[in-house]
Amino acid sequence: MRRSKQELPLAESLAILEKAPTGVLGVLDGDGYPYTVPLNYVYQDGQIYFHCAKAGHKLESLQRHDKVSFCVVALDEVVPQRFATRYQSVVVFGRARVIPDDAVRRIALQALIQKYSPEYAREGSQEIESAWNDVCIVAIAAEQITGKANRPGL
């Protein structure tokens, strides 16, 4: 990282990764173009999990090239009078793979419900059952995690 004063300790980066509501997945598509897509996710035990359809551009790209990047932005606030931006972000580099194991798939889906809809656990479990045959779970094994922050005027 060029500006080492802005680099976050790993523990703070992981806390941001665990709490941020949306991440942006970056993959290389079949035509060699970068393809990014925002999505809901959960981070657990060094893995980023998300769900998707069993077919489509994102999954085809992941199956063709398993190296991905994943970015979350926890803070993004322009400070006009300082000609600066307050921000916190984390970038993860890793390898993506489809999870075939039903137990791991279920754990990942339950973790997504716990993160995004904890007050609807019963309904979430019903949703898992109704969509079970149509949902794909992808895990990104984090190989490098880098957090960065700028907090001018704080």
Buried (B, 14 or more C-beta within 10 A) or exposed (E): EEEEEBBBEEEBBBBBBEEBEEBBBBBBBEEEEEBEBEBEBBBEEBBBBBBBEEEEEBBBBBBEBBBBBBBBBBBEEEBEEEEBEBBBBBBBBBBBBBBEEEEBBBBBBBBBBEBEEEEEEEEBBEBBEEEEEEBBBBBBBBEEBBBBBBEEEE
